[in-house]
Amino acid sequence: MPKSLRSKSPRAVVLSRDGVLLGSIDREAEGSRAIDVITGGPQTIRPEMTPALASTLLGEHPYLLVTNATGVYIARYRMSMLANSG
């Protein structure tokens, strides 16, 4: 992955025991515990949302995290995925 895209991707996601997305950890974050570096409430989308909406959101946020309706983490949505959707 090119450095410019890598720097916009989260280093990690923080999940509950049930797989519910609690937040993300940015690549620039420094600390040894997730609780110290977590970014709560990252931008999420659902799998059924349109590529047009994803494109709009990616214009406002460095990355999108895909969750289901109950907040269970599924994947990270990348700009390159938009090119493959059309």
SVG drawing of the C-alpha trace seen along z (x, -y; Angstrom):
<svg xmlns="http://www.w3.org/2000/svg" viewBox="-29 -17 34 29">
<polyline fill="none" stroke="black" stroke-width="0.4" points="0.0,0.0 1.4,-3.4 2.6,-5.5 0.0,-8.2 -2.9,-5.7 -1.3,-3.9 -1.1,-7.1 -4.8,-7.6 -5.7,-4.1 -6.2,-3.2 -3.4,-1.2 -6.0,0.9 -9.7,1.1 -10.8,1.7 -13.6,4.2 -15.7,5.5 -15.7,9.2 -18.8,9.5 -17.0,7.8 -18.8,4.5 -16.6,1.6 -15.6,-0.7 -13.2,-2.9 -10.0,-3.0 -6.4,-3.7 -4.7,-6.1 -1.2,-5.4 0.1,-8.6 -1.1,-7.6 1.5,-6.8 0.8,-4.8 0.9,-1.3 -2.8,-0.8 -5.8,-1.1 -7.7,-3.0 -5.1,-5.7 -5.1,-6.2 -8.5,-5.1 -10.5,-7.5 -14.1,-6.8 -16.9,-7.1 -15.0,-6.6 -17.1,-7.1 -18.9,-3.9 -21.1,-2.7 -23.3,0.4 -22.6,2.9 -25.8,2.0 -24.9,-1.7 -24.2,-3.0 -20.7,-3.7 -21.8,-7.3 -22.4,-7.7 -19.1,-6.0 -17.4,-8.4 -18.9,-11.4 -18.0,-10.2 -14.4,-9.5 -14.1,-13.1 -14.8,-14.1 -13.0,-11.3 -9.7,-9.6 -11.3,-6.1 -14.6,-4.3 -15.2,-1.3 -17.9,1.1 -20.2,2.4 -23.6,4.2 -26.7,2.7 -25.7,3.8 -22.2,2.3 -20.3,5.5 -17.1,4.7 -16.9,6.2 -14.1,4.4 -12.3,1.2 -13.5,-0.6 -10.8,-2.0 -10.9,-4.4 -9.7,-1.7 -13.0,0.2 -14.9,-2.5 -13.1,-1.9 -14.1,1.8 -17.8,1.1 -18.9,-0.5"/>
</svg>
